[in-house]
Amino acid sequence: MTRYRKSWTEVIEEVILNEALKPKDQKVIDAFYDRKELEGKLLSTDGDKLEKLGMGRDTVAVWKGHKIEITSSSAVKSDDVILRYMKKSIPKLNFDPKSYKKYFGEEVEEKVDMDKAGYGGSRHKKIEKDKYNKKRKGQGIEDDLDEGTAYPPTIENLRMIVKDKQHQKFMFPKGQALVDLFTASAMVQVYDALKPATKKKFEDMIKSKEGFMKSQAFAMK
């Protein structure tokens, strides 16, 4: 009998959501999606809008017609965790396309009613992701370059990329890769949300090019 084992991405994803966003607040987001009222420790919803509790009551998202528009104006880490949970738990087609692209860096595949256009029937209109994601081809890092200084794949060097706002080349046991600011920032945010024991696993994971790519793939979700 085979034993099911979760992938690294699944493990990290569960850890982040459970540690950074409490179950009570996850239920508030679920209630917002169902257009019901509920209040948690960090969030509250009246069914029409999702708000962060505290000074200012920042509105994270609102229902506009049949679409959810993301309206978060603060750039704190808690907002990032909230949006990650929304992206994971709410069907993509329920989001307003413009705000979805703004916050998640990709476009929504919209369903187009061709009857109104005079063609009859219906089809799905495929919308390409932005040029940035297309260039990266879902990998988040570019293949190795031979020129320039290469750095070890460590959290400290990821933070260096974020601080200097410049891409850097990482050297792995097998190959090297160019890591950009967007990738480094996302991976640092994931790392900072983990408990110490899980952080060590993350540090070990990114030492290989394969592990690095798996970790960044999750961070970019």
Sequence and secondary structure as in RCSB ss.txt:
>XXXX:A:sequence
MTRYRKSWTEVIEEVILNEALKPKDQKVIDAFYDRKELEGKLLSTDGDKLEKLGMGRDTVAVWKGHKIEITSSSA
VKSDDVILRYMKKSIPKLNFDPKSYKKYFGEEVEEKVDMDKAGYGGSRHKKIEKDKYNKKRKGQGIEDDLDEGTA
YPPTIENLRMIVKDKQHQKFMFPKGQALVDLFTASAMVQVYDALKPATKKKFEDMIKSKEGFMKSQAFAMK
>XXXX:A:secstr
       HHHHHHHHHHHHHS HHHHHHHHHHHTT  EE SSEEE SSEEEE STT  EEEEEETTEEEE     
 HHHHHHHHHHHHHS GGGB HHHHHHHHSS   EEEETTTTTS SEEEE     HHHHHHTT SEEE  SSS E
E   HHHHHHHHHHT  EEEE SS EEEE HHHHHHHHHHHHTS HHHHHHHHHHTTSHHHHHHHHHHHT 
